[in-house]
Amino acid sequence: AIPQRPFRLGQEERTDEEQEIFQEALLHLDAVFLHADHFVHLDVPVDLPEDEGEVYNQSSVQSSSIELRQVGPNLQCIQPFPFDNLLAVNGEAVSSVATAERLLAQSALAEVTLERHKYGLP
């Protein structure tokens, strides 16, 4: 089994070795889909969090405390707002880690706009 990206508090990122295995597995993924006779997808009904996708602002956040990662087109917070997407820093929209870090470096405290853990993640 190959661990997925963390989506709950306390889960760790893939190790370098696990990432290498994952990359190798991706090279062969088409074989799984093209040579399988049947796929079974189990759908477990789960209520989505009420505040999923809610956009909110946090003011006076220690700029140095914000850790980010790029997940596709999204800037996902690792800390201090785990799994929420960062939309703006001090009112300026951000779309890359480099832009966000540049804006955060301009002052010790920042106002950030976030989108609460979309896609049904707890």
Number of C-alpha atoms within 10 A of each C-alpha: 6 10 13 13 11 14 14 11 10 7 11 12 13 15 10 9 9 15 15 12 13 16 11 11 12 11 9 10 10 11 10 10 11 8 8 9 7 7 8 5 6 6 6 6 6 7 7 12 14 8 12 16 16 12 15 11 15 12 12 10 15 14 19 13 14 19 16 24 15 14 12 7 8 17 23 23 20 17 12 13 18 18 23 25 24 27 22 20 23 16 12 13 14 18 14 17 17 12 15 21 17 11 17 22 13 10 12 12 16 21 18 23 22 22 20 22 22 16 10 14 13 13
